[in-house]
Amino acid sequence: MNYTFLLIATLFFCSCNWAKQKTKEGVNKTGEVVAKAGSEFIDGVSKGIERTFKNEVVVSGQLKNQGIRPGKIIIHGSDSTTDNILSVYLIFEKDFDSNLTVKVISPEGQEYGRRTEHIKGQKDEAGYFDFVFDKRTNIDGKGTLQFD
């Protein structure tokens, strides 16, 4: 009788551990699949946003001759505004010490923002410069950013 109880207890314990292990493996596998799917979804959404919010960048011939080239452009806002700040990474191929004007133009060709900043940089330098537009200027992701 003692052996029967021991055999039943052993079988019960082994089957519980087996079920517990299989459940844990299943949960881990499900977690991996969900995490991967979520990551791919977020990656897809962010790439979609990058494509959707793409302004054309136009640099005047005069600025090109003066050795100014824009790099990465970031559009953001402050705590109280939405997308009215343009942070531009400027690359200096020549010494530069002058005003630079950025115009924001809608896809229909209508200007709706203009900001001039004094910019100074030396040859082979680069850095971010902020152009803070009127708080009512919401820089759309489509249109043109014109540098003069």
C-alpha positions as CSV (number, residue, x, y, z in Angstrom):
1,M,0.0,0.0,0.0
2,N,2.8,2.3,0.8
3,Y,4.4,1.6,-2.6
4,T,1.1,2.4,-4.4
5,F,0.8,5.7,-2.7
6,L,4.5,6.5,-3.4
7,L,4.0,5.5,-7.1
8,I,0.9,7.6,-7.5
9,A,2.5,10.6,-5.7
10,T,5.6,10.3,-8.0
11,L,3.5,10.1,-11.1
12,F,1.4,13.1,-10.0
13,F,4.5,15.1,-9.2
14,C,6.2,14.3,-12.5
15,S,3.1,15.1,-14.6
16,C,2.7,18.4,-12.7
17,N,6.3,19.4,-13.4
18,W,5.9,18.3,-17.1
19,A,2.7,20.3,-17.5
20,K,4.3,23.3,-15.7
21,Q,7.4,23.2,-17.9
22,K,5.3,22.9,-21.1
23,T,3.1,25.8,-20.0
24,K,6.2,27.9,-19.2
25,E,7.7,27.1,-22.6
26,G,4.4,28.0,-24.3
27,V,4.1,31.3,-22.5
28,N,7.7,32.2,-23.3
29,K,7.2,31.3,-27.0
30,T,4.0,33.4,-27.1
31,G,5.8,36.3,-25.5
32,E,8.5,36.1,-28.1
33,V,6.0,36.1,-30.9
34,V,4.0,39.0,-29.4
35,A,7.2,41.0,-28.8
36,K,8.5,40.4,-32.3
37,A,5.1,41.3,-33.9
38,G,4.9,44.5,-31.7
39,S,8.4,45.5,-32.7
40,E,7.8,44.9,-36.4
41,F,4.5,46.9,-36.1
42,I,6.2,49.8,-34.4
43,D,9.1,49.7,-36.8
44,G,6.6,49.7,-39.7
45,V,4.7,52.6,-38.3
46,S,7.8,54.7,-37.7
47,K,9.0,54.1,-41.2
48,G,5.6,55.1,-42.5
49,I,5.8,58.3,-40.6
50,E,9.3,59.0,-41.9
51,R,8.0,58.6,-45.4
52,T,4.8,60.6,-44.8
53,F,6.4,63.6,-43.1
54,K,9.1,64.3,-45.6
55,N,9.6,68.0,-46.6
56,E,11.5,68.9,-49.7
57,V,14.6,70.9,-48.8
58,V,15.7,73.6,-51.2
59,V,19.0,75.5,-50.7
60,S,19.6,78.7,-52.7
61,G,22.5,78.8,-55.1
62,Q,24.0,81.7,-53.1
63,L,24.1,79.5,-49.9
64,K,25.6,76.6,-51.8
65,N,28.3,79.0,-53.1
66,Q,28.9,80.2,-49.5
67,G,29.6,76.6,-48.5
68,I,26.5,75.9,-46.4
69,R,24.9,72.4,-46.6
70,P,22.0,71.2,-44.4
71,G,22.2,67.8,-42.9
72,K,19.5,66.2,-40.7
73,I,16.4,68.3,-40.0
74,I,14.3,67.8,-36.9
75,I,10.8,69.3,-36.5
76,H,9.6,69.7,-32.9
77,G,7.8,72.0,-30.5
78,S,8.0,73.2,-27.0
79,D,5.8,72.4,-24.0
80,S,3.3,75.0,-25.2
81,T,3.6,74.7,-29.0
82,T,3.3,72.1,-31.7
83,D,6.0,71.6,-34.4
84,N,7.1,75.2,-34.8
85,I,10.8,74.6,-34.1
86,L,13.1,73.6,-36.9
87,S,16.5,72.2,-35.7
88,V,18.9,72.0,-38.7
89,Y,22.3,70.4,-38.7
90,L,24.4,72.7,-40.8
91,I,27.6,71.6,-42.4
92,F,30.2,74.4,-43.2
93,E,32.3,73.8,-46.2
94,K,33.6,77.3,-46.0
95,D,33.8,80.0,-43.2
96,F,30.3,81.5,-42.8
97,D,29.1,84.5,-40.8
98,S,25.8,85.8,-42.1
99,N,22.1,85.7,-41.8
100,L,20.2,82.6,-43.0
101,T,16.5,82.6,-43.7
102,V,14.3,79.5,-43.7
103,K,10.9,79.7,-45.3
104,V,8.1,77.1,-44.7
105,I,6.0,76.5,-47.8
106,S,2.9,74.4,-48.1
107,P,2.4,71.7,-50.8
108,E,0.3,74.3,-52.6
109,G,3.2,76.7,-52.7
110,Q,2.0,79.1,-50.1
111,E,4.5,80.5,-47.6
112,Y,3.3,80.2,-44.0
113,G,6.5,80.6,-42.0
114,R,9.7,82.6,-42.2
115,R,12.6,82.9,-39.8
116,T,16.0,84.5,-40.1
117,E,18.9,83.7,-37.7
118,H,22.5,84.9,-37.7
119,I,24.6,81.8,-38.3
120,K,28.4,81.6,-37.7
121,G,30.6,78.6,-38.4
122,Q,34.1,77.8,-39.6
123,K,35.2,75.6,-42.5
124,D,34.9,71.8,-41.6
125,E,32.6,72.5,-38.6
126,A,29.0,71.4,-38.2
127,G,26.3,71.7,-35.6
128,Y,22.6,72.1,-34.9
129,F,20.9,75.5,-35.2
130,D,17.3,76.2,-34.1
131,F,14.9,78.3,-36.0
132,V,11.9,79.0,-33.7
133,F,8.9,80.1,-35.7
134,D,5.8,81.9,-34.5
135,K,3.8,79.6,-32.2
136,R,1.0,79.5,-34.8
137,T,3.3,78.0,-37.4
138,N,2.8,74.2,-37.4
139,I,5.4,72.9,-39.7
140,D,3.7,70.2,-41.7
141,G,5.5,67.1,-42.8
142,K,4.8,67.8,-46.4
143,G,5.8,70.9,-48.4
144,T,9.1,72.7,-48.8
145,L,11.7,74.1,-46.5
146,Q,13.6,76.8,-48.4
147,F,17.0,78.0,-47.2
148,D,18.1,81.5,-48.5
